[in-house]
Amino acid sequence: MSALRLLKTREMVLLSICFTYTGLELTFFSGVYGTMIGNMDHLEGYTHGVFKKDMVALGGVIVGAGEILGGLTFGVLGSRTIKYGRDPVVIFGMLVHLATFYVCYLNFLPSSPYQTVSPDELLADNNRLFNPSVAVAQVCAFTLGLGDSMFNTQIYGIIAALYSEDSAPAFAVFKFFQSLFSGIAFIYSSHVQLQWQLAILAVMAIFGTWSFVTVEWSLKKKREGYQPIQ
């Protein structure tokens, strides 16, 4: 019941948008992205003795490396970065993810989330800025993990600051929205073309960041004893 009461508050309603985004992008980097790498038989780099199953596994490791770097920078060293506020970190995470989504759009074909890309399909798409590349795919894997860690570390921080007396139900709400929309994303990811999945992620990244920043600025005003002009 405590969690339901929290859902009625303005701050939690706004934060739920950000929670939703973390669920969507969790599915993308943990489930969809490895499938995309595995389905692109003609990524540059496979022809040099590099097997795609190795690249799928390596992609998971590189995502983890991005998560670790972000966690160390903005989590373990959070006492130093917090003086600039949580909002710059989340805004930077959004920009990292938006750039990554655009590069993914350029590097992968529309059907790569749910089927193996044929040579004919690759040749037919002759308006690409560059040929699909293993190296680019692995860089994107790193930035996906890095951006995710920026969102999650700051979400943990703002929940602890806002709900120090109700942290358990607050984290329950966070995990509920994250898990719910992660499951929804798993359902549509095997049917929807890549560009539409990336569009959903981009829109939700922007709205999720806006909602987080709105709550963070409100929290700053309360902490500084802000009084509106009468």
Residue pairs with C-beta under 8 A, 6 or more apart in sequence:
2 166
2 168
2 169
3 169
3 170
3 172
3 173
3 176
5 169
6 12
6 163
6 166
6 169
6 170
6 173
7 13
7 16
7 173
11 162
11 215
11 218
12 170
12 173
14 211
14 212
14 214
14 215
15 155
15 158
15 159
15 174
15 211
15 212
15 215
16 173
16 177
16 211
17 204
17 207
17 208
17 210
17 211
18 90
18 151
18 155
18 208
18 209
18 211
18 212
19 155
19 173
19 174
19 177
19 178
19 181
20 177
20 178
20 181
20 204
20 208
21 151
21 201
21 204
21 205
21 207
21 208
22 148
22 151
22 152
22 155
22 178
22 208
23 177
23 178
23 179
23 180
23 181
23 182
23 183
23 184
23 185
24 181
24 182
24 184
24 185
24 200
24 201
24 204
25 97
25 144
25 147
25 148
25 151
25 201
25 205
26 148
26 178
26 182
26 185
27 182
27 183
27 185
27 186
27 189
28 144
28 185
28 189
28 197
28 201
29 63
29 141
29 144
29 145
29 148
30 63
31 186
31 189
32 113
32 185
32 189
32 197
33 59
33 63
33 104
33 140
33 141
33 144
34 56
34 59
34 60
35 112
35 113
35 114
36 104
36 108
36 112
36 113
36 137
36 194
37 43
37 52
37 55
37 56
37 59
37 134
37 137
38 52
38 53
38 55
38 56
39 111
39 112
39 113
39 114
39 115
39 116
39 117
40 52
40 108
40 109
40 112
40 117
40 132
40 137
41 52
41 116
41 117
41 119
42 117
42 119
42 122
42 132
43 52
43 55
43 132
43 133
43 134
43 137
44 131
44 132
44 133
44 134
44 135
45 55
45 133
45 134
45 135
46 52
46 55
46 134
50 134
55 134
55 137
55 138
58 138
59 137
59 138
59 141
60 141
62 138
62 141
62 142
62 145
63 141
63 142
63 144
63 145
64 145
65 142
65 145
66 141
66 142
66 143
66 144
66 145
66 146
66 147
66 148
66 149
67 145
67 146
67 148
67 149
68 149
69 146
69 149
70 93
70 145
70 146
70 147
70 148
70 149
70 150
70 153
71 149
71 153
73 81
74 81
74 89
74 149
74 150
74 153
74 154
75 149
75 153
75 156
78 153
78 157
81 89
82 157
85 216
85 220
86 154
86 157
86 158
86 212
86 216
87 212
87 213
87 216
87 217
89 150
89 153
89 154
90 150
90 151
90 154
90 209
90 212
90 213
90 216
91 209
91 213
92 150
93 146
93 147
93 148
93 149
93 150
93 151
93 154
93 209
94 147
94 205
94 206
94 208
94 209
96 143
96 146
96 147
96 150
97 143
97 144
97 147
97 148
97 201
97 205
98 202
98 205
98 206
99 143
100 140
100 143
100 144
100 147
101 198
101 201
101 202
101 205
102 198
103 136
103 139
103 140
104 140
104 194
104 198
105 194
105 195
105 198
106 128
106 129
106 130
107 130
107 132
107 133
107 136
107 137
107 140
108 132
108 137
108 194
109 117
109 121
109 122
109 125
109 132
109 194
110 193
110 194
110 195
111 117
111 121
111 193
111 194
112 194
113 189
113 190
113 192
113 193
113 194
113 197
114 189
114 190
114 191
122 132
130 136
151 208
154 212
155 174
155 212
158 212
158 215
158 216
158 219
159 167
159 170
159 171
159 174
160 167
161 219
162 170
162 215
162 219
163 169
163 170
188 197
189 197
220 226
